[in-house]
């Protein structure tokens, strides 16, 4: 099975997020370098590893906290 690499624009299209949101909010907090993306040859270009992102999306929330009103906070 070959690895599928995506640019920021391609990932934004698949996840339905704005490219800027991916770069400013998700990178290095949710999407980790070396796990979800890499910078080939130490350059500015970023390539996202679709299989790793898809796997984490399918796992769901890592924990949940019950709320007083009966709801649940997913963390």
Biopython code that builds the backbone (N, CA, C, O; Angstrom):
import numpy as np
from Bio.PDB.StructureBuilder import StructureBuilder

atoms = [
    (1, "UNK", "N", (0.842, -1.182, 0.000)),
    (1, "UNK", "CA", (0.000, 0.000, 0.000)),
    (1, "UNK", "C", (0.885, 1.243, 0.000)),
    (1, "UNK", "O", (1.772, 1.377, 0.843)),
    (2, "UNK", "N", (0.648, 2.135, -0.928)),
    (2, "UNK", "CA", (1.476, 3.335, -1.016)),
    (2, "UNK", "C", (0.899, 4.444, -0.143)),
    (2, "UNK", "O", (-0.307, 4.503, 0.093)),
    (3, "UNK", "N", (1.768, 5.308, 0.324)),
    (3, "UNK", "CA", (1.370, 6.422, 1.172)),
    (3, "UNK", "C", (0.858, 7.556, 0.310)),
    (3, "UNK", "O", (1.460, 7.885, -0.712)),
    (4, "UNK", "N", (-0.246, 8.154, 0.713)),
    (4, "UNK", "CA", (-0.823, 9.268, -0.035)),
    (4, "UNK", "C", (-0.488, 10.568, 0.684)),
    (4, "UNK", "O", (-0.874, 10.767, 1.836)),
    (5, "UNK", "N", (0.231, 11.450, -0.001)),
    (5, "UNK", "CA", (0.604, 12.747, 0.542)),
    (5, "UNK", "C", (-0.281, 13.822, -0.062)),
    (5, "UNK", "O", (-0.559, 13.810, -1.261)),
    (6, "UNK", "N", (-0.726, 14.760, 0.781)),
    (6, "UNK", "CA", (-1.599, 15.834, 0.334)),
    (6, "UNK", "C", (-0.990, 17.189, 0.654)),
    (6, "UNK", "O", (-0.302, 17.345, 1.663)),
    (7, "UNK", "N", (-1.241, 18.161, -0.202)),
    (7, "UNK", "CA", (-0.867, 19.537, 0.095)),
    (7, "UNK", "C", (-1.897, 20.104, 1.066)),
    (7, "UNK", "O", (-2.911, 19.462, 1.343)),
    (8, "UNK", "N", (-1.644, 21.292, 1.578)),
    (8, "UNK", "CA", (-2.588, 21.927, 2.487)),
    (8, "UNK", "C", (-3.928, 22.165, 1.796)),
    (8, "UNK", "O", (-4.979, 21.967, 2.406)),
    (9, "UNK", "N", (-3.906, 22.581, 0.548)),
    (9, "UNK", "CA", (-5.143, 22.832, -0.203)),
    (9, "UNK", "C", (-5.941, 21.544, -0.397)),
    (9, "UNK", "O", (-7.164, 21.551, -0.257)),
    (10, "UNK", "N", (-5.275, 20.458, -0.712)),
    (10, "UNK", "CA", (-5.959, 19.175, -0.897)),
    (10, "UNK", "C", (-6.557, 18.676, 0.415)),
    (10, "UNK", "O", (-7.678, 18.168, 0.435)),
    (11, "UNK", "N", (-5.811, 18.819, 1.509)),
    (11, "UNK", "CA", (-6.315, 18.409, 2.820)),
    (11, "UNK", "C", (-7.511, 19.262, 3.218)),
    (11, "UNK", "O", (-8.489, 18.742, 3.753)),
    (12, "UNK", "N", (-7.445, 20.558, 2.966)),
    (12, "UNK", "CA", (-8.554, 21.454, 3.278)),
    (12, "UNK", "C", (-9.819, 21.028, 2.534)),
    (12, "UNK", "O", (-10.916, 21.086, 3.090)),
    (13, "UNK", "N", (-9.672, 20.610, 1.305)),
    (13, "UNK", "CA", (-10.815, 20.147, 0.535)),
    (13, "UNK", "C", (-11.422, 18.880, 1.105)),
    (13, "UNK", "O", (-12.645, 18.738, 1.125)),
    (14, "UNK", "N", (-10.603, 17.967, 1.562)),
    (14, "UNK", "CA", (-11.109, 16.704, 2.113)),
    (14, "UNK", "C", (-11.743, 16.883, 3.488)),
    (14, "UNK", "O", (-12.754, 16.252, 3.798)),
    (15, "UNK", "N", (-11.145, 17.745, 4.313)),
    (15, "UNK", "CA", (-11.646, 17.930, 5.673)),
    (15, "UNK", "C", (-12.704, 19.025, 5.775)),
    (15, "UNK", "O", (-13.349, 19.171, 6.813)),
    (16, "UNK", "N", (-12.884, 19.789, 4.708)),
    (16, "UNK", "CA", (-13.827, 20.918, 4.698)),
    (16, "UNK", "C", (-13.428, 21.988, 5.718)),
    (16, "UNK", "O", (-14.282, 22.561, 6.394)),
    (17, "UNK", "N", (-12.134, 22.246, 5.818)),
    (17, "UNK", "CA", (-11.590, 23.311, 6.641)),
    (17, "UNK", "C", (-10.895, 24.298, 5.725)),
    (17, "UNK", "O", (-10.497, 23.944, 4.615)),
    (18, "UNK", "N", (-10.746, 25.520, 6.174)),
    (18, "UNK", "CA", (-9.982, 26.518, 5.449)),
    (18, "UNK", "C", (-8.488, 26.209, 5.595)),
    (18, "UNK", "O", (-8.049, 25.731, 6.640)),
    (19, "UNK", "N", (-7.728, 26.480, 4.564)),
    (19, "UNK", "CA", (-6.274, 26.214, 4.616)),
    (19, "UNK", "C", (-5.626, 26.953, 5.774)),
    (19, "UNK", "O", (-4.744, 26.414, 6.443)),
    (20, "UNK", "N", (-6.053, 28.171, 6.009)),
    (20, "UNK", "CA", (-5.476, 28.984, 7.076)),
    (20, "UNK", "C", (-5.750, 28.355, 8.450)),
    (20, "UNK", "O", (-4.887, 28.385, 9.327)),
    (21, "UNK", "N", (-6.927, 27.798, 8.634)),
    (21, "UNK", "CA", (-7.270, 27.128, 9.895)),
    (21, "UNK", "C", (-6.357, 25.928, 10.120)),
    (21, "UNK", "O", (-5.905, 25.688, 11.240)),
    (22, "UNK", "N", (-6.088, 25.183, 9.068)),
    (22, "UNK", "CA", (-5.198, 24.029, 9.186)),
    (22, "UNK", "C", (-3.805, 24.487, 9.604)),
    (22, "UNK", "O", (-3.211, 23.922, 10.522)),
    (23, "UNK", "N", (-3.288, 25.506, 8.935)),
    (23, "UNK", "CA", (-1.937, 25.986, 9.242)),
    (23, "UNK", "C", (-1.827, 26.618, 10.622)),
    (23, "UNK", "O", (-0.854, 26.376, 11.337)),
    (24, "UNK", "N", (-2.821, 27.431, 11.008)),
    (24, "UNK", "CA", (-2.707, 28.208, 12.244)),
    (24, "UNK", "C", (-3.257, 27.518, 13.487)),
    (24, "UNK", "O", (-2.739, 27.731, 14.583)),
    (25, "UNK", "N", (-4.281, 26.707, 13.344)),
    (25, "UNK", "CA", (-4.926, 26.116, 14.520)),
    (25, "UNK", "C", (-4.648, 24.633, 14.714)),
    (25, "UNK", "O", (-4.499, 24.171, 15.845)),
    (26, "UNK", "N", (-4.577, 23.884, 13.619)),
    (26, "UNK", "CA", (-4.454, 22.434, 13.751)),
    (26, "UNK", "C", (-3.010, 21.937, 13.780)),
    (26, "UNK", "O", (-2.694, 20.973, 14.476)),
    (27, "UNK", "N", (-2.137, 22.599, 13.021)),
    (27, "UNK", "CA", (-0.744, 22.130, 12.982)),
    (27, "UNK", "C", (-0.082, 22.317, 14.340)),
    (27, "UNK", "O", (-0.235, 23.357, 14.980)),
    (28, "UNK", "N", (0.637, 21.321, 14.761)),
    (28, "UNK", "CA", (1.402, 21.272, 16.007)),
    (28, "UNK", "C", (0.534, 21.230, 17.260)),
    (28, "UNK", "O", (1.064, 21.273, 18.370)),
    (29, "UNK", "N", (-0.797, 21.147, 17.109)),
    (29, "UNK", "CA", (-1.640, 20.899, 18.271)),
    (29, "UNK", "C", (-2.417, 19.602, 18.052)),
    (29, "UNK", "O", (-2.448, 18.735, 18.926)),
    (30, "UNK", "N", (-3.036, 19.475, 16.897)),
    (30, "UNK", "CA", (-3.771, 18.261, 16.545)),
    (30, "UNK", "C", (-2.979, 17.443, 15.529)),
    (30, "UNK", "O", (-2.847, 16.226, 15.658)),
    (31, "UNK", "N", (-2.459, 18.127, 14.525)),
    (31, "UNK", "CA", (-1.653, 17.469, 13.495)),
    (31, "UNK", "C", (-0.176, 17.649, 13.857)),
    (31, "UNK", "O", (0.323, 18.773, 13.919)),
    (32, "UNK", "N", (0.500, 16.555, 14.088)),
    (32, "UNK", "CA", (1.876, 16.592, 14.582)),
    (32, "UNK", "C", (2.886, 16.291, 13.475)),
    (32, "UNK", "O", (2.691, 15.396, 12.653)),
    (33, "UNK", "N", (3.964, 17.062, 13.482)),
    (33, "UNK", "CA", (5.026, 16.837, 12.506)),
    (33, "UNK", "C", (5.675, 15.481, 12.768)),
    (33, "UNK", "O", (5.971, 15.134, 13.911)),
    (34, "UNK", "N", (5.887, 14.734, 11.715)),
    (34, "UNK", "CA", (6.456, 13.400, 11.819)),
    (34, "UNK", "C", (5.408, 12.313, 11.954)),
    (34, "UNK", "O", (5.687, 11.144, 11.689)),
    (35, "UNK", "N", (4.200, 12.688, 12.367)),
    (35, "UNK", "CA", (3.098, 11.735, 12.479)),
    (35, "UNK", "C", (2.080, 12.002, 11.377)),
    (35, "UNK", "O", (1.746, 11.110, 10.597)),
    (36, "UNK", "N", (1.591, 13.239, 11.319)),
    (36, "UNK", "CA", (0.542, 13.610, 10.368)),
    (36, "UNK", "C", (1.060, 14.391, 9.167)),
    (36, "UNK", "O", (0.403, 14.429, 8.127)),
    (37, "UNK", "N", (2.209, 15.004, 9.294)),
    (37, "UNK", "CA", (2.765, 15.741, 8.164)),
    (37, "UNK", "C", (4.284, 15.753, 8.238)),
    (37, "UNK", "O", (4.883, 15.458, 9.272)),
    (38, "UNK", "N", (4.879, 16.101, 7.119)),
    (38, "UNK", "CA", (6.336, 16.211, 7.064)),
    (38, "UNK", "C", (6.726, 17.356, 6.145)),
    (38, "UNK", "O", (5.941, 17.826, 5.322)),
    (39, "UNK", "N", (7.954, 17.778, 6.314)),
    (39, "UNK", "CA", (8.533, 18.826, 5.470)),
    (39, "UNK", "C", (9.675, 18.170, 4.688)),
    (39, "UNK", "O", (10.786, 18.023, 5.199)),
    (40, "UNK", "N", (9.388, 17.778, 3.445)),
    (40, "UNK", "CA", (10.423, 17.074, 2.684)),
    (40, "UNK", "C", (11.641, 17.950, 2.438)),
    (40, "UNK", "O", (11.525, 19.124, 2.085)),
    (41, "UNK", "N", (12.779, 17.368, 2.628)),
    (41, "UNK", "CA", (14.071, 18.018, 2.396)),
    (41, "UNK", "C", (14.260, 19.254, 3.271)),
    (41, "UNK", "O", (15.044, 20.135, 2.918)),
    (42, "UNK", "N", (13.557, 19.340, 4.407)),
    (42, "UNK", "CA", (13.712, 20.457, 5.335)),
    (42, "UNK", "C", (13.231, 21.777, 4.784)),
    (42, "UNK", "O", (13.674, 22.834, 5.233)),
    (43, "UNK", "N", (12.341, 21.736, 3.828)),
    (43, "UNK", "CA", (11.860, 22.957, 3.165)),
    (43, "UNK", "C", (10.579, 23.481, 3.798)),
    (43, "UNK", "O", (10.078, 22.915, 4.769)),
    (44, "UNK", "N", (10.053, 24.571, 3.238)),
    (44, "UNK", "CA", (8.804, 25.171, 3.706)),
    (44, "UNK", "C", (7.581, 24.364, 3.290)),
    (44, "UNK", "O", (6.555, 24.394, 3.969)),
    (45, "UNK", "N", (7.684, 23.653, 2.190)),
    (45, "UNK", "CA", (6.555, 22.867, 1.675)),
    (45, "UNK", "C", (6.153, 21.828, 2.710)),
    (45, "UNK", "O", (7.006, 21.171, 3.307)),
    (46, "UNK", "N", (4.844, 21.683, 2.918)),
    (46, "UNK", "CA", (4.324, 20.729, 3.883)),
    (46, "UNK", "C", (3.496, 19.700, 3.139)),
    (46, "UNK", "O", (2.656, 20.052, 2.311)),
    (47, "UNK", "N", (3.733, 18.424, 3.432)),
    (47, "UNK", "CA", (2.942, 17.346, 2.869)),
    (47, "UNK", "C", (2.291, 16.578, 4.016)),
    (47, "UNK", "O", (2.962, 16.137, 4.949)),
    (48, "UNK", "N", (0.981, 16.431, 3.927)),
    (48, "UNK", "CA", (0.222, 15.738, 4.960)),
    (48, "UNK", "C", (0.067, 14.272, 4.586)),
    (48, "UNK", "O", (-0.137, 13.944, 3.417)),
    (49, "UNK", "N", (0.161, 13.397, 5.567)),
    (49, "UNK", "CA", (0.054, 11.957, 5.364)),
    (49, "UNK", "C", (-1.405, 11.577, 5.615)),
    (49, "UNK", "O", (-1.850, 11.497, 6.760)),
    (50, "UNK", "N", (-2.137, 11.346, 4.533)),
    (50, "UNK", "CA", (-3.575, 11.135, 4.623)),
    (50, "UNK", "C", (-3.938, 9.921, 5.476)),
    (50, "UNK", "O", (-4.897, 9.993, 6.245)),
    (51, "UNK", "N", (-3.215, 8.819, 5.370)),
    (51, "UNK", "CA", (-3.549, 7.613, 6.121)),
    (51, "UNK", "C", (-3.502, 7.864, 7.631)),
    (51, "UNK", "O", (-4.368, 7.384, 8.363)),
    (52, "UNK", "N", (-2.500, 8.611, 8.101)),
    (52, "UNK", "CA", (-2.373, 8.895, 9.532)),
    (52, "UNK", "C", (-3.505, 9.791, 10.013)),
    (52, "UNK", "O", (-4.033, 9.589, 11.107)),
    (53, "UNK", "N", (-3.881, 10.774, 9.212)),
    (53, "UNK", "CA", (-4.969, 11.686, 9.575)),
    (53, "UNK", "C", (-6.292, 10.930, 9.588)),
    (53, "UNK", "O", (-7.092, 11.086, 10.511)),
    (54, "UNK", "N", (-6.520, 10.119, 8.573)),
    (54, "UNK", "CA", (-7.758, 9.348, 8.468)),
    (54, "UNK", "C", (-7.896, 8.369, 9.649)),
    (54, "UNK", "O", (-8.991, 8.183, 10.179)),
    (55, "UNK", "N", (-6.800, 7.758, 10.045)),
    (55, "UNK", "CA", (-6.815, 6.825, 11.172)),
    (55, "UNK", "C", (-7.193, 7.538, 12.468)),
    (55, "UNK", "O", (-7.995, 7.027, 13.249)),
    (56, "UNK", "N", (-6.611, 8.727, 12.697)),
    (56, "UNK", "CA", (-6.941, 9.477, 13.910)),
    (56, "UNK", "C", (-8.380, 9.985, 13.891)),
    (56, "UNK", "O", (-9.021, 10.052, 14.940)),
    (57, "UNK", "N", (-8.891, 10.340, 12.729)),
    (57, "UNK", "CA", (-10.281, 10.781, 12.624)),
    (57, "UNK", "C", (-11.247, 9.658, 12.988)),
    (57, "UNK", "O", (-12.287, 9.905, 13.598)),
    (58, "UNK", "N", (-10.913, 8.450, 12.622)),
    (58, "UNK", "CA", (-11.814, 7.324, 12.880)),
    (58, "UNK", "C", (-11.793, 6.873, 14.337)),
    (58, "UNK", "O", (-12.701, 6.163, 14.771)),
    (59, "UNK", "N", (-10.777, 7.270, 15.098)),
    (59, "UNK", "CA", (-10.680, 6.871, 16.508)),
    (59, "UNK", "C", (-11.705, 7.568, 17.377)),
    (59, "UNK", "O", (-12.144, 7.000, 18.377)),
    (60, "UNK", "N", (-12.094, 8.773, 17.029)),
    (60, "UNK", "CA", (-13.056, 9.520, 17.840)),
    (60, "UNK", "C", (-12.357, 10.228, 18.981)),
    (60, "UNK", "O", (-11.128, 10.274, 19.031)),
    (61, "UNK", "N", (-13.143, 10.787, 19.906)),
    (61, "UNK", "CA", (-12.560, 11.538, 21.020)),
    (61, "UNK", "C", (-11.775, 10.624, 21.957)),
    (61, "UNK", "O", (-12.094, 9.444, 22.102)),
    (62, "UNK", "N", (-10.752, 11.181, 22.586)),
    (62, "UNK", "CA", (-9.900, 10.408, 23.471)),
    (62, "UNK", "C", (-10.514, 10.235, 24.852)),
    (62, "UNK", "O", (-10.267, 9.225, 25.511)),
    (63, "UNK", "N", (-11.310, 11.201, 25.305)),
    (63, "UNK", "CA", (-11.986, 11.077, 26.586)),
    (63, "UNK", "C", (-13.213, 11.974, 26.571)),
    (63, "UNK", "O", (-13.344, 12.847, 25.713)),
    (64, "UNK", "N", (-14.095, 11.759, 27.509)),
    (64, "UNK", "CA", (-15.281, 12.599, 27.624)),
    (64, "UNK", "C", (-15.529, 12.904, 29.087)),
    (64, "UNK", "O", (-15.243, 12.093, 29.967)),
    (65, "UNK", "N", (-16.071, 14.100, 29.333)),
    (65, "UNK", "CA", (-16.345, 14.548, 30.686)),
    (65, "UNK", "C", (-17.846, 14.783, 30.804)),
    (65, "UNK", "O", (-18.403, 15.576, 30.045)),
    (66, "UNK", "N", (-18.513, 14.111, 31.740)),
    (66, "UNK", "CA", (-19.951, 14.350, 31.907)),
    (66, "UNK", "C", (-20.204, 15.749, 32.450)),
    (66, "UNK", "O", (-19.491, 16.215, 33.338)),
    (67, "UNK", "N", (-21.226, 16.419, 31.913)),
    (67, "UNK", "CA", (-21.568, 17.763, 32.329)),
    (67, "UNK", "C", (-22.804, 17.713, 33.240)),
    (67, "UNK", "O", (-23.572, 16.751, 33.202)),
    (68, "UNK", "N", (-22.985, 18.746, 34.047)),
    (68, "UNK", "CA", (-24.090, 18.800, 35.008)),
    (68, "UNK", "C", (-25.452, 18.785, 34.316)),
    (68, "UNK", "O", (-26.416, 18.263, 34.875)),
    (69, "UNK", "N", (-25.546, 19.344, 33.118)),
    (69, "UNK", "CA", (-26.834, 19.411, 32.420)),
    (69, "UNK", "C", (-27.147, 18.128, 31.652)),
    (69, "UNK", "O", (-28.135, 18.070, 30.920)),
    (70, "UNK", "N", (-26.319, 17.111, 31.814)),
    (70, "UNK", "CA", (-26.559, 15.834, 31.147)),
    (70, "UNK", "C", (-25.779, 15.667, 29.853)),
    (70, "UNK", "O", (-25.757, 14.570, 29.294)),
    (71, "UNK", "N", (-25.132, 16.733, 29.356)),
    (71, "UNK", "CA", (-24.325, 16.655, 28.149)),
    (71, "UNK", "C", (-22.966, 16.043, 28.420)),
    (71, "UNK", "O", (-22.646, 15.684, 29.554)),
    (72, "UNK", "N", (-22.176, 15.929, 27.376)),
    (72, "UNK", "CA", (-20.844, 15.359, 27.488)),
    (72, "UNK", "C", (-19.858, 16.257, 26.762)),
    (72, "UNK", "O", (-20.112, 16.677, 25.633)),
    (73, "UNK", "N", (-18.732, 16.555, 27.404)),
    (73, "UNK", "CA", (-17.666, 17.330, 26.794)),
    (73, "UNK", "C", (-16.634, 16.352, 26.266)),
    (73, "UNK", "O", (-16.076, 15.560, 27.025)),
    (74, "UNK", "N", (-16.377, 16.404, 24.959)),
    (74, "UNK", "CA", (-15.379, 15.514, 24.348)),
    (74, "UNK", "C", (-14.056, 16.237, 24.275)),
    (74, "UNK", "O", (-13.993, 17.372, 23.802)),
    (75, "UNK", "N", (-13.001, 15.599, 24.734)),
    (75, "UNK", "CA", (-11.690, 16.230, 24.759)),
    (75, "UNK", "C", (-10.742, 15.671, 23.796)),
    (75, "UNK", "O", (-9.599, 16.123, 23.723)),
]
sb = StructureBuilder()
sb.init_structure("model")
sb.init_model(0)
sb.init_chain("A")
sb.init_seg("    ")
for serial, (resi, resn, name, xyz) in enumerate(atoms, 1):
    if name == "N":
        sb.init_residue(resn, " ", resi, " ")
    sb.init_atom(name, np.array(xyz, "f"), 0.0, 1.0, " ", f" {name:<3s}", serial, name[0])
structure = sb.get_structure()
